[in-house]
């Protein structure tokens, strides 16, 4: 018996290890072994893909909760530092705030990349299950032509992924925005620290820079650059991987269909 990954520590049956009935001759030839059953191995693979997709969703929820806790801790810490930001302690407070904001920005990008990675793992599990379903549909089509009607989710007509403005991508963009705000805050604190140490005035009112005049220009510039870096990562890495995985799964299903049609 093997453990049920969805209901630990309870066990589940292992049908791929159950030997079918054999004749006396077969039993004599294979007295010490067990025959593998291909259909049961496929069922185990289907179960494993489902567990992987389920675990990816669970990890995504845990990751979001952890990130929310980190965001709350940062907000609380900045509030405490704001109350202590006076007199001779002001440079020290600024250094601590800059360090905290930079560390949070780095963690935010790591969370962003990991969150998209978990979404990719979830899609991989769903696609693996779709390929196995297509195999069974093609194998059973001659004996039960109506079997296709029983499956609403097919590999080529699976539920559409969330748009860029909803679902998981919306959470990812929230993380990207918070990362950009952290970098912008760190730049603002760095400018304030420079003004204290150099004893010069650093205005936050509209100021000319790079031919433009806008309030908090440098803060906004660095914040937008960070958000743009997240956007580039999404389109160059995560989106390409998602489209590539979908294309490979469809091609695999087409090869299965061609092979079974050739044998028939």
ABEGO torsion letter per residue (X at the ends): XBBBAAAOABBBBBAAABBBBBBAAAAAABAABBBBBAAAAAAAAAAAAAAAAAAAAAAAAAAAAAAAAAAAAAAAAAAAAAAABBEAAAAAAAAAAAAAAAAAAAAAAAAAAAAAAAAAAAAAAAAAAAAAAAAAAAAAAAABAAAAAABABBAAABBBBBBAABEAAAAAAAAAAAAAAAAAAAAAAAAAAAAAAAGBBBBABBBBBGGBBBBGAAAAAAAAAAAAAAAAAAAAAAAAAAAAAAAAAAAAAAAAAAAAAAAX
